[in-house]
Amino acid sequence: MWSMLGRQRDTPANEDIAPGPGNPWAFLASHRAFLTVLTLAVALRGGTMLGYRWAMWFPDSYDYVTGALTLTPNLIRPSGYALFLRALEPFHSLAMVTLLQHGMGIGVGVLIYRLLRIRFGLPGWAATIAACPVLLDGFQVQLEHLILADTLFMFLVMCSVSVLLRTATPTRTVAALVGLLFGLAAITKSMGLPLLAVGLGYMLINRAGWRTIAVTVLACAAPLTLYATWFSVRHDRFALTSSTGVFLYGRTMTFADCAKMRPPAEELPLCETLPPDRRPPSQDYIWGLRSPLHRLRGRPFSPYEDRLAGDFATRAIRAQPLDYLEVTGTDLMRTFQWKRTVVPDAFTYSHYLFRTQADQPPETARSKMEPYDPGHLRTRVVEPYAGWLRTYQSRVVLPGTMLGLALLAGLAGVTVRRRKGGGQSLLPWGIAAALIVVPPATAQFDYRYVLPAVPAACLAAALAFRRPPDHQ
């Protein structure tokens, strides 16, 4: 930990800002604000480990653990996280999984502080404030305790941002590492693929050579190609998932009108007769028993179903672009509300809370997952630690409005430095914007989709106030 905060030898201009660990008293004095926050962050996560032993569950969790045991790529979501769980499977310990995820949350906070304090020379208090949301937000801490891919995804994305921002002109080694990290993020969550475009755009604007960009693309393609090959062996389709079209179909079914679309005969079974104001949420058209998808021949999430659903959704967007923008914009604005509301539904939202009774895996799932950590799959709620966490989560949370202000500050920084390609704030701001916009545009709004965007947004906002202007 100390070496991560210590002085960076290739930036002598900052030697007077952050004394290295060679002088411990000077080091502690220089970083006292951040170390205070870091201590609280570690204590919060320690309390979580004690209060909810040893992991918390979400419906997606069961597929990840089962996939780790069977080494079968999932049709619905990339299985990079399942491979992460597989790497830890010899320990047979969910406690180790959540401990590592909490470490990733701490690590992201340290990355933000180190970049701002050491690389860019911001005052300690400013760098500390930027790191606070990821370190102290009650929902962030709870997300790290869920057996889900989001924390690993956030960590990989922020590592790629950190590596790319460490130097003004990335070497080919740096470019290869950045590409590899983006590729690993993409096989962890599908959202990682659009982020590569943001990274490449940043490199182009900052005049990286074509060889450097080519190295980035090739390094990113390596894990993607290996994963898609594995997927094709198991599912006869060279892809990362077989659900992109289905999720986009769910997004458009809140407004799609077949009278306006005039779909071909093979897509007519996907039409909905209910008027838009009486239709259920988007996710019901993916998972609901009455979804028109069940009218199609073939198994769920088959290549045929995914292709037909995707074609239908694309046709709906083309025929009703304003309706599509309206539903996407409505979901997008939920991100910036001051108080959280219960969306997309009470069942889903309840999984993001520290509660008096934790959700437990159903018997059918538990029997399949038992070999991963025999006898320890059920979550034990232990007081008084759990009660402290419930109180903390109800009071300490980053309001969506504050996230919106951080994005606006980051955008201001990009605009002010537009003659220099937007400066370093362009990269984290673009990453945050993509993470916030893409989910409601392609699936639906969900609070856990927003949390991985928070570190990048805070980093961009802090860089917007950086003085002196960029000179790297």
Disulfide bonds with the S-S distance in Angstrom:
Cys258-Cys271 1.90
